[in-house]
């Protein structure tokens, strides 16, 4: 990358930074502070800072910070935090600056102070030279739209932020558009400093777009302004810009002519510098005139060597190497390359030395700050000791009262612990009772299942018996696992029922069909039920309801949730209760007794409502039995 390109990139960064040195506030702060703060339009003052050179801007910030720091209740004055934040930025203390900006408060939402705060924070949020992420772009855009809606006097600053963001995102077209908006909205757009800055920025953006017509247009505008205000350096800079345009077009002879005008102008005004020599030498290289290029590259090197404030840079040597290559003098090019390498090594050492000095200085400063902080802490501690001695008697009384309260609470805590032990013992008794009730149920089920298996074996169907035995062993394993748990998922209960029903369908082929319906509002995995809650009634329906019928049995099981209760129904179309034999009724009543005891232990001892009802449908002209079970809704 040549020197002009380097200067162009550096120039656009400096100009954008310079254009971001702003922030406003309304003409009045809080009522309490208004009498103490000097009566001035701080927003107008901040807007006018754009017209100052960097040194003047820095002095203005320090002056206003000093004035506002001496006002009454300065912590509540938003402009005090603004200028203090700007002061921290000039000292390269970004975190402290952001903390100051955050303390700014306006009188109402989206007034000029709040917009000034938002602008200042967004300015610091934009990364230096890196891509601006979409989220930050949206924040800048939203703030800009608020400023436009409020017709704020600082709207142009948000245009400038958008221009900077688009520039860093490699979108020169949008950046140029917002740069135009910034200039047109600026209250001091007729000031020469603002106008010259606008033309320079626009020229560099057009350069990035490779739009030579726009580059020439903005350069002509900059030259006319420089001639009107008689700014010789600005006039000379327009010739350098013109040389860039011609060089990029490939018109090297015109580029060289413009570079000579720029160089001669600086020479006449005694403003020559090493960059001017270098740029002219580069133009000679591009025009294939290596001897002249070598002369001016060497002149640039001598200029830096004779300047006590100057610093050797390898960039001039690299241009000189290229000129010798064009001339075919590779020996001289190699010698110059050695010199360039030595300069680069020396510069790296100097940078490292400066960094070491900065680190050492920072360490010493932090060490002093820490000592000051320790001394201040010791003073505060001594003051606390003095205050504590004055209240020693009161503290002694409070300690005595505290001891009495401590023993009282300890005694009360002991009584509560004893009560908790009794409650835990009662709870363990109830849990054991519940487990015993479940154990009552499991042998009853196993007995019936083994009887079913014996019937299949007796029938002589070996294949079906093996399938039944395999399914039964899996079902038995589930029963044993469920017996250890108070509650299981509804999905587990449904899976268990389906396995049980399928086993019975294997035994009684074609005897009955079944269906299990779950309400659409129920997600089975989220609800809990006691294990084997429904199985006894399903077993009674198959064993006693469908055994002696001359039609196909139908068994329906449904689950519904209403008013924080689960309603479970088991319905069959069998022979019903009335037609059963006395021995069979005992088996049916056993299932009911066990269920009643389980509901008592699980729910009613906790004050929850749980019940069940068995109805013979013959009483209302139907067939079979209807069992209604109601338990509390329990979610996992």
GUKE-394191 format. One line per field, with one value per residue (C-alpha): residue in one letter; x, y, z. Coordinates in steps of 0.1 Angstrom, whole numbers, plus 5000, padded with zeros to 4 digits. Each point is the difference from the previous one (the first is absolute). Layout:
<recs>
type	(A, ...)
xx	(X, ...)
yy	(Y, ...)
zz	(Z, ...)
</recs>
This chain:
<recs>
type	(X, X, X, X, X, X, X, X, X, X, X, X, X, X, X, X, X, X, X, X, X, X, X, X, X, X, X, X, X, X, X, X, X, X, X, X, X, X, X, X, X, X, X, X, X, X, X, X, X, X, X, X, X, X, X, X, X, X, X, X, X, X, X, X, X, X, X, X, X, X, X, X, X, X, X, X, X, X, X, X, X, X, X, X, X, X, X, X, X, X, X, X, X, X, X, X, X, X, X, X, X, X, X, X, X, X, X, X, X, X, X, X, X, X, X, X, X, X, X, X, X, X, X, X, X, X, X, X, X, X, X, X, X, X, X, X, X, X, X, X, X, X, X, X, X, X, X, X, X, X, X, X, X, X, X, X, X, X, X, X, X, X, X, X, X, X, X, X, X, X, X, X, X, X, X, X, X, X, X, X, X, X, X, X, X, X, X, X, X, X, X, X, X, X, X, X, X, X, X, X, X, X, X, X, X, X, X, X, X, X, X, X, X, X, X, X, X, X, X, X, X, X, X, X, X, X, X, X, X, X, X, X, X, X, X, X, X, X, X, X, X, X, X, X, X, X, X, X, X, X, X, X, X, X, X, X, X, X, X, X, X, X, X, X, X, X, X, X, X, X, X, X, X, X, X, X, X, X, X, X, X, X, X, X, X, X, X, X, X, X, X, X, X, X, X, X, X, X, X, X, X, X, X, X, X, X, X, X, X, X, X, X, X, X, X, X, X, X, X, X, X, X, X, X, X, X, X, X, X, X, X, X, X, X, X, X, X, X, X, X, X, X, X, X, X, X, X, X, X, X, X, X, X, X, X, X, X, X, X, X, X, X, X, X, X, X, X, X, X, X, X, X, X, X, X, X, X, X, X, X, X, X, X, X, X, X, X, X, X, X, X, X, X, X, X, X, X, X, X, X, X, X, X, X, X, X, X, X, X, X, X, X, X, X, X, X, X, X, X, X, X, X, X, X, X, X, X, X, X, X, X, X, X, X, X, X, X, X, X, X, X, X, X, X, X, X, X, X, X, X, X, X, X, X, X, X, X, X, X, X, X, X, X, X, X, X, X, X, X, X, X, X, X, X, X, X, X, X, X, X, X, X, X, X, X, X, X, X, X, X, X, X, X, X, X, X, X, X, X, X, X, X, X, X, X, X, X, X, X, X, X, X, X, X, X, X, X, X, X, X, X, X, X, X, X, X, X, X, X, X, X, X, X, X, X, X, X, X, X, X, X, X, X, X, X, X, X, X, X, X, X, X, X, X, X, X, X, X, X, X, X, X, X, X, X, X, X, X, X, X, X, X, X, X, X, X, X, X, X, X, X, X, X, X, X, X, X, X, X, X, X, X, X, X, X, X, X, X, X, X, X, X, X, X, X, X, X, X, X, X, X, X, X, X, X, X, X, X, X, X, X, X, X, X, X, X, X, X, X, X, X, X, X, X, X, X)
xx	(5000, 5015, 5003, 4970, 4978, 5013, 4994, 4965, 4990, 5016, 4983, 4965, 5004, 5012, 4973, 4973, 5014, 5001, 4964, 4989, 5011, 4965, 4971, 4971, 4976, 4969, 5004, 4988, 5010, 4981, 4984, 5024, 5031, 4989, 5009, 5035, 5010, 5012, 4972, 5012, 4987, 5022, 4985, 5010, 5035, 5005, 4987, 5025, 5029, 4999, 5016, 5031, 5033, 5009, 5021, 4972, 4975, 5021, 5004, 4963, 4991, 5025, 4987, 4963, 5008, 5018, 4972, 4972, 5020, 4999, 4962, 4976, 4988, 5020, 4992, 4964, 5011, 5000, 5024, 5025, 5000, 5002, 5032, 5015, 4995, 5016, 5029, 5004, 5000, 5028, 5019, 4992, 4979, 4971, 4983, 5000, 4985, 4972, 4992, 4997, 4978, 4976, 4994, 4985, 4962, 4976, 4967, 4979, 5003, 5018, 5008, 5034, 5018, 4988, 5009, 5034, 5006, 4989, 5023, 5030, 4995, 4995, 5031, 5020, 4983, 5011, 5032, 5031, 5005, 4980, 4967, 4969, 4977, 4963, 4987, 5021, 4990, 4963, 5006, 5016, 4972, 4973, 5017, 5003, 4962, 4992, 5022, 4983, 4965, 5009, 5016, 5031, 5028, 5025, 4983, 5030, 5023, 4980, 5004, 5037, 4999, 4981, 5026, 5028, 4983, 4994, 5035, 5014, 4976, 5015, 4968, 5014, 4967, 4979, 5029, 5001, 4963, 5000, 5031, 4979, 4971, 5024, 5014, 4966, 4985, 5030, 4992, 5035, 5002, 5010, 5031, 5032, 5012, 4968, 4998, 5037, 4995, 4969, 5018, 5030, 4978, 4979, 5031, 5014, 4966, 4998, 5036, 4989, 4971, 5024, 4977, 5025, 4973, 4989, 5037, 5006, 4968, 5007, 5037, 4989, 4976, 5028, 5024, 4975, 4994, 5037, 5006, 4971, 5014, 5036, 5010, 5032, 5004, 4965, 5007, 5031, 4981, 4976, 5028, 5011, 4964, 5000, 5031, 4983, 4971, 5023, 5022, 4970, 4988, 5035, 5007, 5035, 5012, 4971, 5005, 5037, 4990, 4976, 5025, 5026, 4974, 4994, 5037, 5008, 4972, 5014, 5035, 4989, 4982, 5028, 4977, 5019, 5000, 5013, 4966, 5000, 5034, 4988, 4968, 5018, 5026, 4971, 4985, 5034, 5001, 4966, 5011, 5030, 5026, 5021, 5029, 4977, 4982, 5033, 5009, 4968, 4999, 5035, 4989, 4972, 5024, 5024, 4970, 4991, 5036, 5005, 4967, 5007, 4963, 4999, 5000, 5016, 4974, 5007, 4973, 5024, 5026, 4974, 4992, 5037, 5005, 4972, 5017, 5033, 4983, 4984, 5034, 5016, 5024, 4993, 5032, 4989, 4965, 5015, 5020, 4969, 4980, 5026, 4996, 4962, 5002, 5023, 4976, 4970, 5019, 5009, 4965, 4987, 5025, 4989, 4963, 5008, 5020, 4971, 4975, 5023, 5002, 4962, 4995, 5025, 4984, 4966, 5013, 5015, 4967, 4979, 5024, 4996, 4963, 4999, 5021, 4976, 4971, 5015, 5006, 4964, 4988, 5020, 4986, 4964, 5008, 5013, 4969, 4979, 5019, 4993, 4963, 4999, 5016, 4972, 4974, 5017, 4975, 4970, 5017, 5006, 4963, 4990, 5024, 4984, 4965, 5013, 5012, 4967, 4982, 5025, 4992, 4963, 5002, 5022, 4974, 4973, 5021, 5005, 4962, 4994, 5026, 4983, 4967, 5015, 5014, 4965, 4986, 5027, 4993, 4963, 5009, 5022, 4971, 4976, 5025, 5006, 4962, 4997, 5028, 4982, 4968, 5018, 5014, 4965, 4991, 5030, 4996, 4963, 5009, 5029, 4977, 4975, 5028, 5015, 4965, 4997, 5034, 4990, 4969, 5021, 5025, 4971, 4986, 5031, 5008, 5038, 5008, 4973, 5010, 5036, 4989, 4977, 5028, 5024, 4975, 4989, 5036, 5005, 4967, 5010, 5032, 4980, 4977, 5030, 5016, 4967, 4995, 5030, 4985, 4971, 4992, 5009, 4994, 4967, 5018, 5015, 4966, 4985, 5028, 4996, 4962, 5005, 5025, 4976, 4970, 5020, 5010, 4964, 4990, 5026, 4983, 4964, 5003, 4971, 4983, 5002, 5014, 5013, 5008, 5019, 4991, 5021, 4986, 5018, 5010, 5019, 5037, 5004, 5036, 4992, 4975, 5004, 4977, 5003, 5013, 4975, 4971, 4977, 5013, 4977, 4968, 5014, 5007, 4965, 4984, 5019, 4998, 4965, 4982, 5009, 5003, 4964, 4987, 4990, 5010, 5034, 5010, 5011, 5022, 5005, 5025, 5002, 5020, 4988, 5011, 4975, 5003, 5034, 4987, 5006, 4968, 5006, 4973, 5000, 4969, 4991, 4969, 5002, 4975, 5002, 5001, 4965, 5006, 5033, 5004, 5007, 5036, 5006, 4985, 5026, 5028, 4984, 4996, 5036, 5012, 4977, 5012, 5037, 4993, 4982, 5029, 5025, 4981, 4997, 5038, 5011, 4975, 4975, 5026, 5014, 4966, 4995, 4968, 5001, 4972, 4985, 4966, 4988, 4967, 4981, 4987, 4970, 4983, 4997, 4992, 5036, 5024, 5032, 5018, 5011, 5029, 5007, 5032, 5009, 5035, 5018, 5018, 5037, 5026, 5036)
yy	(5000, 5034, 5030, 5018, 4970, 4998, 5038, 4996, 4973, 5019, 5032, 4986, 4985, 5034, 5019, 4976, 5002, 5038, 5001, 4979, 5025, 5012, 4996, 5023, 5008, 5022, 5035, 4992, 4971, 4992, 5028, 4996, 5003, 5027, 5028, 4987, 4991, 5029, 5012, 4990, 4979, 4970, 4983, 5029, 5000, 4963, 5005, 5028, 4977, 4984, 5032, 4998, 4984, 4970, 5021, 5026, 4972, 4984, 5033, 5008, 4965, 5006, 5035, 4990, 4970, 5022, 5025, 4974, 4981, 5031, 5004, 4991, 4963, 4995, 4962, 5008, 5022, 4978, 5023, 4995, 4963, 5007, 5022, 4977, 4970, 5019, 5008, 4964, 4991, 5024, 4983, 4966, 4988, 4986, 4981, 5030, 5021, 4975, 5000, 5038, 5000, 4975, 5024, 5026, 5004, 5022, 5016, 4977, 4970, 5007, 5036, 5015, 4988, 4964, 5001, 5015, 4971, 4974, 5016, 5001, 4963, 4988, 5019, 4979, 4968, 5002, 4979, 5018, 4990, 4967, 4988, 5015, 4972, 5000, 5005, 5031, 5013, 4996, 5019, 5029, 5000, 5000, 5029, 5019, 4995, 5013, 5031, 5006, 4997, 5024, 5024, 5001, 5024, 4970, 4979, 5006, 4982, 4968, 5004, 5002, 4968, 4982, 5013, 4986, 4967, 4995, 5010, 4973, 4975, 5007, 5017, 5032, 5010, 5000, 5017, 5028, 5004, 5005, 5022, 5023, 4999, 5009, 5030, 5013, 4997, 5015, 5034, 5013, 4986, 5034, 5001, 4994, 4972, 4981, 5005, 4990, 4969, 4990, 5003, 4980, 4972, 4999, 4999, 4970, 4982, 5006, 4987, 4967, 4998, 5005, 5028, 5023, 5025, 5005, 5001, 5028, 5018, 5001, 5009, 5030, 5011, 4997, 5020, 5028, 5002, 5000, 5028, 5020, 4998, 5002, 4967, 4992, 4965, 4991, 5012, 4978, 4970, 5003, 4996, 4968, 4987, 5008, 4980, 4970, 5002, 5002, 4972, 4976, 5008, 4990, 5035, 5000, 5031, 5021, 4985, 5010, 5036, 5003, 4986, 5026, 5028, 4986, 4997, 5035, 5016, 4985, 5010, 5036, 5002, 4982, 4971, 4972, 4967, 4964, 4988, 5027, 4988, 4964, 5007, 5018, 4972, 4974, 5020, 4999, 4962, 4995, 5022, 4977, 5027, 4981, 5025, 5029, 4976, 4990, 5037, 5009, 4968, 5008, 5036, 4986, 4979, 5029, 5022, 4975, 4996, 5038, 5004, 4996, 4992, 4976, 4962, 4977, 4980, 4971, 5012, 5024, 4972, 4977, 5025, 5005, 4962, 4999, 5029, 4982, 4968, 5019, 5014, 4966, 5008, 4970, 5005, 5034, 4986, 4973, 5026, 5022, 4969, 4993, 5036, 4997, 4968, 5016, 5029, 4977, 4981, 5033, 5012, 4968, 5004, 5036, 4990, 4973, 5024, 5025, 4973, 4989, 5036, 5004, 4968, 5011, 5034, 4984, 4977, 5029, 5020, 4971, 4994, 5036, 4999, 4968, 5017, 5029, 4977, 4981, 5033, 5011, 4966, 5003, 5034, 4987, 4971, 5023, 5021, 4968, 4990, 5034, 4997, 4964, 5011, 5026, 4973, 4973, 4999, 4999, 4972, 4980, 5003, 4989, 4970, 4990, 5002, 4981, 4972, 4997, 4999, 4974, 4976, 5006, 4991, 4970, 4987, 5006, 4984, 4969, 4997, 5003, 4973, 4976, 5007, 4994, 4967, 4989, 5012, 4981, 4968, 5003, 5006, 4969, 4980, 5012, 4993, 4965, 4995, 5010, 4976, 4972, 5008, 4998, 4967, 4988, 5008, 4986, 4963, 5001, 5011, 4975, 4972, 5007, 5004, 4966, 4985, 5014, 4985, 4966, 5001, 5006, 4973, 4976, 5008, 4986, 5031, 5001, 5029, 5022, 4989, 5011, 5034, 5004, 4990, 5025, 5028, 4990, 5001, 5035, 5011, 4984, 5019, 5033, 4990, 4995, 5033, 5019, 4985, 5020, 5033, 5021, 5016, 4992, 5019, 4997, 4988, 4971, 4990, 5001, 4979, 4975, 4998, 4994, 4972, 4984, 5002, 4986, 4970, 4994, 5003, 4973, 4978, 5008, 5004, 5019, 5004, 5038, 5032, 5029, 5037, 5025, 5037, 5029, 5035, 5023, 5024, 4973, 4992, 4966, 5005, 5031, 4984, 4975, 4973, 4972, 4968, 4972, 5023, 4987, 4965, 4983, 5013, 4991, 4965, 4996, 5012, 4973, 4972, 5004, 5024, 4984, 4963, 4989, 5023, 4990, 5032, 5018, 5020, 5036, 5017, 5038, 5019, 5038, 5028, 5036, 5031, 5025, 5025, 4987, 4964, 4969, 4981, 4963, 4978, 4962, 4988, 4966, 4984, 4967, 4983, 5026, 4996, 4985, 4968, 4991, 4971, 5006, 4989, 5024, 5029, 4995, 5003, 5032, 5015, 4992, 5022, 5028, 4996, 5002, 5030, 5018, 4994, 5012, 5032, 5006, 4997, 5019, 5029, 5003, 5000, 5031, 5017, 4993, 4988, 4965, 4975, 4973, 4986, 4967, 5000, 4971, 5014, 4977, 5024, 5025, 4975, 4993, 4971, 4996, 5020, 5037, 5009, 5037, 5009, 5036, 5010, 5034, 5013, 4993, 5013, 4988)
zz	(5000, 4990, 5023, 4985, 5008, 5035, 5005, 4985, 5025, 5029, 4988, 4999, 5035, 5014, 4983, 5013, 5035, 4998, 4988, 5030, 5027, 5009, 5025, 5012, 5029, 5005, 5012, 5035, 5024, 5032, 5019, 5029, 4978, 4976, 5024, 5005, 4964, 4978, 4977, 4965, 4972, 5004, 4970, 4977, 5016, 4993, 4964, 4994, 5012, 4965, 4986, 5022, 4993, 5022, 5024, 5004, 5005, 5028, 5017, 4998, 5016, 5029, 5006, 5001, 5022, 5025, 5001, 5005, 5026, 5022, 4998, 5028, 4997, 4969, 5001, 4990, 4970, 4968, 4982, 5028, 4992, 4963, 5002, 5026, 4977, 4971, 5022, 5009, 4962, 4994, 5027, 4983, 5030, 4980, 5029, 5022, 4972, 4994, 5037, 5000, 4969, 5016, 5029, 4977, 5006, 4981, 5011, 4979, 4976, 4967, 5008, 4988, 5031, 4996, 4963, 5009, 5025, 4974, 4973, 5024, 5010, 4964, 4989, 5025, 4990, 4964, 4997, 4986, 4963, 5004, 4986, 5018, 5009, 4990, 5035, 5005, 4966, 5010, 5032, 4981, 4974, 5028, 5018, 4967, 4994, 5035, 4994, 4967, 5016, 5027, 4975, 5023, 4994, 5002, 4973, 4977, 5026, 4995, 4962, 5006, 5021, 4971, 4976, 5021, 5005, 4963, 4992, 5024, 4984, 4966, 4987, 4985, 4982, 5032, 5019, 4974, 5002, 5038, 4998, 4977, 5025, 5028, 4982, 4988, 5036, 5017, 5016, 4991, 4965, 4986, 5023, 4980, 5023, 4997, 4962, 4995, 5021, 4980, 4967, 5013, 5013, 4969, 4978, 5020, 4998, 4963, 4998, 5017, 4975, 4971, 4988, 4983, 4990, 5036, 5011, 4976, 5010, 5037, 4994, 4979, 5027, 5026, 4977, 4995, 5038, 5007, 4974, 5015, 5035, 4988, 5017, 4983, 5015, 4990, 4965, 4998, 5013, 4971, 4975, 5019, 4998, 4963, 4995, 5017, 4975, 4970, 5013, 5005, 4965, 4987, 4988, 5016, 4982, 5013, 5035, 4999, 4989, 5029, 5025, 4988, 5006, 5035, 5007, 4986, 5020, 5032, 4991, 4994, 5033, 5018, 5010, 4984, 5018, 4995, 4988, 4972, 4988, 5001, 4981, 4972, 4998, 4998, 4971, 4982, 5005, 4985, 4971, 4995, 5010, 5026, 5001, 5011, 5024, 5016, 5004, 5019, 5021, 5011, 5007, 5022, 5019, 5006, 5010, 5028, 5011, 5003, 5019, 5037, 5006, 4971, 5001, 4975, 4980, 4977, 4976, 4982, 4997, 4985, 4973, 4994, 4996, 4974, 4981, 4999, 4988, 4971, 4992, 5002, 5028, 5022, 5020, 5012, 5006, 5023, 5020, 5004, 5011, 5028, 5012, 5000, 5020, 5026, 5003, 5005, 5027, 5017, 4999, 5015, 5029, 5005, 5001, 5025, 5021, 5000, 5009, 5029, 5012, 4998, 5019, 5026, 5003, 5003, 5027, 5020, 4996, 5012, 5029, 5011, 4996, 5021, 5028, 5000, 5001, 5030, 5019, 4993, 5012, 5032, 5007, 4995, 5023, 5027, 4998, 5004, 5031, 5016, 4993, 5013, 5033, 5005, 4997, 5019, 5029, 4976, 4981, 5033, 5008, 4965, 5003, 5033, 4985, 4970, 5022, 5017, 4966, 4988, 5029, 4995, 4963, 5007, 5024, 4975, 4973, 5022, 5004, 4963, 4993, 5024, 4983, 4966, 5011, 5010, 4967, 4981, 5020, 4991, 4964, 4999, 5015, 4973, 4972, 5014, 5002, 4963, 4990, 5019, 4982, 4966, 5010, 5007, 4965, 4981, 5012, 4990, 4965, 4997, 5011, 4972, 4974, 5009, 4998, 4965, 4991, 5013, 4978, 4969, 5009, 5006, 4966, 4984, 4979, 5006, 4977, 5015, 5035, 4994, 4987, 5029, 5025, 4984, 5002, 5035, 5013, 4986, 5016, 5033, 4999, 4996, 5029, 5023, 4990, 5005, 5034, 5013, 4989, 5014, 4966, 4964, 4967, 4984, 4968, 5020, 5014, 4965, 4986, 5029, 4993, 4963, 5007, 5024, 4976, 4972, 5021, 5008, 4963, 4993, 5026, 4990, 4962, 4986, 5034, 5003, 4986, 5019, 4996, 5021, 4996, 5013, 4998, 4975, 5028, 5018, 4992, 5018, 5009, 5020, 5024, 5028, 5013, 5026, 4984, 4991, 5009, 4972, 4994, 5026, 4983, 4966, 5013, 5014, 4967, 4981, 5025, 5012, 4976, 4966, 5009, 4995, 4973, 4965, 4984, 4996, 5031, 4999, 5026, 5001, 5022, 4999, 5017, 5003, 5020, 5014, 5029, 5010, 5003, 4979, 4991, 4990, 4988, 4993, 4981, 4987, 4983, 5019, 5022, 5028, 5038, 5007, 4981, 5018, 5024, 5037, 4997, 4970, 5018, 5028, 4974, 4986, 5034, 5009, 4972, 5012, 5036, 4989, 4979, 5028, 5024, 4975, 4993, 5038, 5005, 4968, 5000, 5028, 5028, 4982, 4999, 4962, 4985, 4984, 4995, 4978, 4991, 4985, 4981, 4985, 4967, 5000, 5025, 4972, 4972, 4988, 5002, 5020, 5027, 5002, 5024, 5007, 5017, 5010, 5012, 5004, 4969, 5006, 4976, 4997)
</recs>
